Amino acid sequence: MEATLTDFVQAISSQPALLITVILTLGVIFVNGWTDAPNAIATCITTRCMSVRSAILMSAVFNFFGVFVMTMINNSVVSTISNMVDFGADTNEAMIALSAGLFSIVVYSVGASYFGIPTSESHSLIAGITGAAIAMHNSLDGINGAEWMKVIVGLVLSLVLGFASGWIICKIVSVVCAGLDRRKTNKFFKGAQIFGAAAMSFMHGAQDGQKFIGVLFLGIAFSKGNTSVVNMGIPIWLMILCSIVMAAGTSVGGEKIIKSVGMDMVKLEKYQGFSADLAAAFCLLLSSLFGIPVSTTHTKTASIMGVGAVRRLSAIDFGVVKDMMLTWICTFPGCGLISFGMAKLFMAIF
């Protein structure tokens, strides 16, 4: 069974909870494209392979295709997010709880920003829907442990595999190009890094776009009286909608993030930027194919650190590692607790 665009428009006009869910989800998608997507092109810009505006426009285009194409080919991440929790048999309360979970993401992100705590939209999303599901059941019965374990695996993959892939690819490139003319290799890697940035942008859309499609998919299922997304096909219009919103967010920019990731953490040359982009894109592709939700920011950051480690460990700013760990420690319990409280409050009021 597939939800049509007409059914969707009628549902949001008659169900305020679904309308709130859609607005909040699209808002988070837009912010994700704005704040996370610049990581994909940071190295390409700071090694002077592309101008800021050209790279941002390229990233917006490939983010669009990443969301759309990967969801058409393999929607494992959508399934993981949709099946991670069970909101119970009452679809009306389930919709209210889902709205509360998404609202908690906004509350947590604003609060974390005020206190200078680093955040991840991906982790906030997972924590938000988890806290809301626990509130629905007053227990952990609403949590699908097998699907949630993929999140734990994703935490390890984003750091360990990202770092290892960055180190291995950069080491191979360094050995292969050791005796070659530097001017010729720089010319080659300028084009190669543009390719790498495009691949990274594509995979950012493929990974992060699917997470939010999974939430909207749940909302649509609840609006139709279904307690799960089993036997429901993901409509093409939903893929296009999420693709456009993420691409629009990406086109806004994020120049401060580009400087922070591409310049402040490790000073990169063109071959190193290419190695980092290729490593991160590979990790995101692997994660997406196996339905493992990971943080694209942490994956790219880990790959850059792996590239930096080829020269020397002191080239890495380990303060970034501390921020990543702080994100993990704070986001899951912090956003989860806020979501739990919001869900209880929303269900009591509405």
N, C-alpha and C positions, 0 to 999 in steps of 0.2 A: 504494500500500500504506500502511495506517495502523496505528499501534501502539495497541493497546487498553490500558485501564487494568489489566486482568487480566494481560496480557503484561508490562507494566511492573513490577507488584508481584512477579511471579515472577522477573523478570530481576534486580531489586535484591536479592532474597533469595538468589540463587544466584551473583551476580557482585559480589564486594566492591568492585572498581574502579568499577563503575557506582554502587553505593551511596555511595561516597566522592564521586564526581562530583556526584551529586544533592544530597548534604548540603552540600557546599561551594558549589554554585551557588545553592541556596535561601538559604544563609547570606549570600552576597553580595547577592542580591536584597533580602533583609530589611534589610541594612545600607544598601543603595542607597536604599530607601524611607525609611529613618531619617535619612540624612545629606543626600541629594540632593533629595528631595521638598520639604523645607521651603523651598528656594529658590523654589519655585513660588508660595508664599503669603506670602513674607517682606514684599513691598511692601504687600500687602493688609492685613497686621496692623499694620505700622509706620505706616501712614497712618490707622489706627484705623477701618477699614471693617468689620473683623470681630474678634471676640475670638480669642485663641490657640486655645482648645479647639475652637471652632466651625469655624475655618479648617482645623485639622488633620483634623477629621472629614470636612469637605467634600473636602479634598485626597485623603484615603484612598479615598473613594467614587469620585472622578473618576480616580484612578490605576488603580483596578480596571477601570473601563470603558475607560480608555485602552489598557491592555494587551490586553484582550479584543477590543474592537471593531476597533481598528486592525489587529490580527493577522488578524482575520476578513476585513477589507476589502482590506488591502494589506500583505503580509508581506515587503516588499522588504528591510528591515533584517535580518530573520531569515535570508533567503537570502544576504545579503552576509556575515554573520558565519559562517554554515555553510560557505560556499564560499570563504572567504578563504584557507584552508589545506587541504593534503592530507596526511593522516597516514599514507598508505601502505596496502598491501594487507593487512597483518596487523592485524585488528581488535582482537585481544587486547592487542597492544602499543600500538595506537592509544588504547585506553581507558586504559591505564596512563599514557601520555604526557599525555592530556587531564586526568587526575586530578592529575598533577604540575604542569601548567600552572595549574590552579585553585588548588592549594596554594601555588604561588609568589605568587599575588596576595595571599594572607593574609600570607605572610612579608614581602613587599615593603611592604604597607600598614602592618604593625606597625613595621617598621624605619624607614620614612619618617616615621611619626608620632613615633617616638622622637627622630629627628634634626630634626624640625620641617619636613620637606619636604612641600609640598602634593601631594595625590594626586587621581586621578580614577579611579573604578571602571571607567568605560567604557574609558579608555586602558589601565588595568591588564589588563582582560580581553583586549583586542586583543593587547597585548604578550605576555601569558601564553600564549595559544594559538599565537601566532607562534613564540615561543621553543621551545615543545614540538615543533612541526612541524619546525623546523630540526634539532632534536636527533634526530628520527626519521630524517631523510634525510642528516644530516651535511653539509647544503648548503642552498642557498636553493631547491632544486627543489620543496619542498613549499609554497612561497608563490605564491598566485595574484596576480600583479602588478596585473591589471586591477581586482580587488576591493580590493586594498590601497591603490590610488590613491584610492579613495573616502574612506579615512581621512585622507589628506593634504588632499583637498578639504574634508573635514569640519572640519579644524583651521582652515582659512581661513574657511569659512562661519560657524563658531561665533563668530569674532571680528569679521570684516569685515562680514558681512551682519547679525549681531546688532547691532553698533554703528550701522550705517547705517540699519537699520529703526527702531531706537529713536529716532534723531535725526529721521528724516523724519516718523514718526507723531507724535512730540511737537511738532514744528514746525508741522505741519498743525493739530493740536488747539489749539495756542497762538494761531495766526492766526484760526481759526474762532471761538474763544471770547473773543477780545481785548476786544470791546465788551459782553459779557454780564455780568449780575449774578453776582458771585462766589459768593453764597450759593446761588443756584439751580444754578450749574454744579457746585458741590461736592456738592450733593444728588444730581445726576445721576451724577457720576463715582464716588460711593460705590457705587451699584448697578452701574455699568459695571466698576468694578475688581473687584467680586466675580465678575462674569462673566469678566473677564480672568484672574483667579486660577484659576477652575474650568477654563478653556480651557488654561492653562499646566499645571495638574495632569494634565489628560487627555493632553496631548502628552508630558509627562514619562513617563507610563506607556507611551504608544505607542512612544516612542523607546527608552528604557532597558529596558523590559520585553522588547521584541523581541530585544535583544542577548543577554539571558540565556536566552530561549527557544531562540535559535540554538544555544547551547552544550549545553543539555539535549537538544535535537533531535539533535545530533551523537552524544551519549552513547547515546541510544536506538538510533540507526542502528548504532553499533558493537556494541551488545549483541545485535542481531539478525543480525550478520554482514555488514552492509552497510558499504561503505567510503565512501559519500557519502549525502546526503539526497535525491538525485535520485529522483523518482517516489514519494517518501514524503509523505503529507499530514500537516499539523500537527494532532494530535488536539485536540479541544475541551477535554478534561480537562486537558491540559498548559497551555493558555491560562488556564483557570480557576485551576489550581494556582499559576502564577506571579502571576496577578492578586491572589489572596488573600494571598500572602506579601508582595508589595510593599505592598499596602494595610495589612497588619498592621505592617510596618516604618514606614510613614508615620504611623500612629496613635500610635506611641511618642513622636513629637515632634521635637525638634531646635530648641529655643528659642534656644540660643546662635547657631546658624547663621542663624536668622531675624533676630536682632539684627545680626549681622555683615554680612549681605547687604543688609538693608533699611534700616539706620540708619548703620552705620559708614562705608560706602563713599560714598554720596550721600544727602543729606537730601531726601526726596521729598514732594511734595504729591500729592493724590488723582489729578489728571489725569496727572501724571507716572508714578505707579504703574501706572495703566491703560495708558499708552503703552508702558511697559516690558514689561508682561505680554503685551499684544497683539503686540508686535514679536517677542518670544521665542517665543510660540506659533506665529506665522506661520513663523519660521525652522525650528522643529522639525517643523512640518507639511510644509514643502517638503523638508526633509532626509529625512523618513520616506517620503514618496511616491517619492523617487528612490533609496531604499535606501542613503542616506549615513549612517553612524554618526557622531554628534557628541556632544560633552559637553553635557548639558543645563545643568549648572552654568555652564560657560563661555559658553554662548549667552545665558542669563539675565543673567549678569554683564556681558557686552558690551552688551546692550540697555539696562541701567541706566546704563552709562557714556555711551551715546549720548544718552539722555535728559538726563543731567547736563550734557552738552556743549552743549545748546541754550542753557543759561544762560551758562555760561563753562567753559572747560577746567579752570580751577583748582578747580572743584567736584568733580572726580574724584580719587579716591585712586589714583594710578598705581602704588602699591605692589601693588595687586591684579593689575595687568597683569604685573608682575614675577613674581608667584606663578604666574600662568597659564603664562607662558613657562617658568618653572622646572619646572612639572609636565610640560610637553611634553619638555623637555630630559632630565629624569631618569627619567620613567616608562617610556618606550618601551625605551631601552637597559637601564635598571636592572632592571625587571621581566622583560624579555625574557631577559637573561643568567641571572637567578635561575631562570626557567622552564626554560631550556636545561639548566642544571646539575641541577635537580630531576628533569627527565625522564630524563636519563642515569642518575641515581642510582636512580630508581624502576624503570627497565627492568633495571638490573643486579641489583637486589634481588629483584624479582618476576618 
